[in-house]
Amino acid sequence: MPGQSMTPRNRRVKLRFPLDADVRYQVVRRGQGKTTEGLGRVVDISSKGVAFRSDLPLAEGAHLSLSMRWPVLLGERCALRLLIDGSVVRTEGTLIVTSIDSYEFRTSGRVTGVVPEQIASAIRGAEQLFRTGL
């Protein structure tokens, strides 16, 4: 038709955001003892998928659990991890593209410092104890 591009249609409907982050992954095999674990580097992410460079070849259809540090802190003090369950939908050499079937943010348990308000509150509490003679 006139005015339409003859280039193949891009299958990606969701916007992808570049992200440079380490990722750990585990191939999930139900009922089998040994699991495959590896490391990679995220290339980009969308609401439906993640593309990353892997240290090991992975088969299309493999079920993965991914874990990566999220680049934004919670409350400016606490690091977050993004956990993703998905499947490998495409591979191109070391580039692995996975679906995001489910995800969860978790605190990493590392607080980057004590919040100044917490320090001030503790000091006020200690001062109050000393004033009352307890």
Phi and psi in degrees as a GROMACS rama.xvg file:
@    title "Ramachandran Plot"
@    xaxis  label "Phi"
@    yaxis  label "Psi"
@TYPE xy
-63.3323  140.328  PRO-2
86.0015  -8.57427  GLY-3
-96.6527  143.992  GLN-4
-73.7969  144.628  SER-5
-92.7203  2.09994  MET-6
-74.2321  151.92  THR-7
-61.7159  145.594  PRO-8
-70.748  134.776  ARG-9
-71.9186  125.143  ASN-10
-73.1541  -19.7993  ARG-11
-80.1686  115.625  ARG-12
-94.1881  -33.5566  VAL-13
-85.2054  144.381  LYS-14
-65.4071  136.508  LEU-15
-107.747  141.637  ARG-16
-116.067  127.545  PHE-17
-63.1145  140.299  PRO-18
-149.04  124.013  LEU-19
-106.455  96.5806  ASP-20
-148.103  147.205  ALA-21
-69.4696  147.305  ASP-22
-135.687  139.959  VAL-23
-108.657  142.635  ARG-24
-137.615  158.408  TYR-25
-138.232  130.791  GLN-26
-79.886  123.158  VAL-27
-91.9191  118.519  VAL-28
-123.078  113.291  ARG-29
-73.6486  130.567  ARG-30
81.1442  1.91119  GLY-31
-115.119  141.377  GLN-32
-70.9416  -50.2457  GLY-33
-85.986  131.63  LYS-34
-112.498  155.667  THR-35
-99.4455  129.495  THR-36
-123.435  150.794  GLU-37
-159.301  178.418  GLY-38
-122.712  156.33  LEU-39
-159.531  -172.723  GLY-40
-135.144  122.609  ARG-41
-67.5929  137.285  VAL-42
-98.9538  -51.5553  VAL-43
-156.761  167.729  ASP-44
-145.56  147.971  ILE-45
-134.614  -175.154  SER-46
-73.4174  -13.2098  SER-47
-118.967  -8.52914  LYS-48
-162.731  165.381  GLY-49
-132.609  135.197  VAL-50
-111.509  131.031  ALA-51
-146.19  156.602  PHE-52
-90.1066  128.744  ARG-53
-106.529  152.019  SER-54
-83.4229  -12.9394  ASP-55
-131.573  150.37  LEU-56
-70.8003  140.934  PRO-57
-125.248  144.452  LEU-58
-84.8836  142.978  ALA-59
-59.4439  140.745  GLU-60
90.8686  -13.2026  GLY-61
-64.0552  139.4  ALA-62
-89.669  130.372  HIS-63
-124.118  150.902  LEU-64
-114.882  124.239  SER-65
-111.55  149.231  LEU-66
-139.897  125.774  SER-67
-142.166  150.64  MET-68
-74.0993  130.443  ARG-69
-82.1327  138.311  TRP-70
-75.4289  -2.4831  PRO-71
-114.613  134.527  VAL-72
-82.9023  151.469  LEU-73
-87.2367  120.639  LEU-74
61.5294  26.0282  GLY-75
62.6337  7.91269  GLU-76
-131.947  -23.2162  ARG-77
-118.674  127.613  CYS-78
-74.8969  148.324  ALA-79
-117.497  152.615  LEU-80
-119.544  142.376  ARG-81
-104.61  121.887  LEU-82
-106.356  131.453  LEU-83
-130.338  136.114  ILE-84
-111.237  133.415  ASP-85
-166.288  -171.105  GLY-86
-130.075  148.363  SER-87
-70.3418  120.676  VAL-88
-103.829  -20.7656  VAL-89
-161.505  146.137  ARG-90
-132.802  144.232  THR-91
-138.841  88.4007  GLU-92
67.6078  -120.273  GLY-93
-88.4711  -4.09362  THR-94
-82.099  121.626  LEU-95
-115.276  130.808  ILE-96
-115.943  124.203  VAL-97
-119.618  152.855  THR-98
-79.3726  159.841  SER-99
-109.441  102.569  ILE-100
-85.9573  -34.7788  ASP-101
-154.94  156.379  SER-102
-148.461  160.924  TYR-103
-154.572  136.956  GLU-104
-94.6776  137.078  PHE-105
-133.12  147.718  ARG-106
-72.4932  145.441  THR-107
-82.9848  -5.35427  SER-108
84.4472  -3.65558  GLY-109
-104.734  115.713  ARG-110
-94.7563  130.545  VAL-111
-78.6327  -1.98015  THR-112
166.629  158.453  GLY-113
-76.8162  135.858  VAL-114
-69.5185  131.161  VAL-115
-54.1534  -34.6551  PRO-116
-64.4298  -35.8948  GLU-117
-65.4631  -40.5709  GLN-118
-63.3371  -47.9941  ILE-119
-61.0021  -40.7334  ALA-120
-64.9468  -41.9664  SER-121
-64.099  -40.6066  ALA-122
-64.8231  -44.574  ILE-123
-60.6455  -41.0475  ARG-124
-63.5118  -42.6732  GLY-125
-65.5336  -41.0598  ALA-126
-60.9976  -41.0979  GLU-127
-63.3254  -41.082  GLN-128
-62.4439  -42.1436  LEU-129
-66.5442  -38.0974  PHE-130
-66.6085  -37.8572  ARG-131
-84.5644  -4.39328  THR-132
81.7051  14.6739  GLY-133
